[in-house]
């Protein structure tokens, strides 16, 4: 077979027995696709369930908007709605409440309540409202030293301060000091705490901060806490908890039905059999998609994220492991041409190329059908991101084949593209109605280099750094290309110092994400939330290892809890009996 230019691929000059293909001996897929496809799912809730949900939402809305409610009480209710995953039903009301609190300096009513003040600060910034750190000024001395001013803070206030510190912008050293202070004081207080308090504080300090947890996964944790511990139920209105349990199951049912369709699509592509050397992680990719865009109305977004994610995992293994350099060059050119140039590719690459083209085209057709606007400009930009990704993958492949160690800056400039964040996010944007990117898609004027929104770049940098921190050791053993840690160590740093540097880089990039959410154009709304949720789930996936390549038993349980295990509806019945007459 000749390549597009008439030359013969190097891999075709050798007999199959002489062509060396690398293998990583990845774990086989965890989930049985035939079983998923055979499951029976309800297409929509019954009229009775819908009626119950509507009634609960009305009761919770009345609770949220109750006149004369103290600021601290209203903040606590909003925090519960967010933690239990039902705040999206009251998005407009919550935004109005927080904007009113910001405009009217509600923090002045909380000057002796660090827990509520820190919660207000965190909520304002998380909603893109650039609250000043002066909100916390009442708890500091003249030098900004919280420890001197507050020698006897309680654990709730310290935990709230700790969580709020992760909403820092670059250069806000006061919040870094606040976090250090909170951690130190909590550790000092832990021996005197009751066992359940001590365990709760330990979990807070060991896990990801609340702001950087995927909201859908936080919902699972909160439901477990409130439904499993009656003392927790006493601090929450029963209507909120009932709505949370019902809503979790309704949303999960939607996700399961979508997973069935995506699984059928994946089986039809045949890539699991045609590229047996690659990781087959469709369910894990859908899990991530359901965490990035959880709301039922974002079905198209979840579908394209899951499909493109599954394709990316295979494509990554083509470039990192299996393809020869001349094959990879030919594939990259074919993707750039987006034409019949694929005819010269090896069979396994033809299958990959065909799946990429058909998936992108189907996504564009869905938008045209469901939303009624011309997605062609955005589609063209999304297609270009496939070529940009392949070019960046090829750069890494050349570094690997030539045993070249790039500078740290060279690596990062290429690495945030190979994180695959830009490709995932721009495809997701095509599924969001009224996305601002639609207005800006031709701003690069067809120039050689793609122009990405700043928030896309920042969240993709987080993706790259978290991936490198988790996968460096295993990829080094397999002889794969450079990583942030490898580049840092090439400059003389120890492994420990390099890992410290990547942790610092992640922390500083997340501060930039916070600032972009507050001040950047096009960083609010659904597109902004999708970007930030990508950064969140990536931190979760790579928090204690590589949750895509080598999912642990605990990671598999989390996937099962999110997609297949309903919340206990008996709690709704129990709460109804207990509080029904109040």
Order of alpha helices (4+ residues) and beta strands (2+ residues): alpha-alpha-alpha-alpha-alpha-alpha-alpha-alpha-alpha-alpha-alpha-alpha-alpha-alpha-alpha-alpha-alpha-alpha-alpha-alpha-alpha-alpha-alpha-alpha-alpha-alpha-alpha
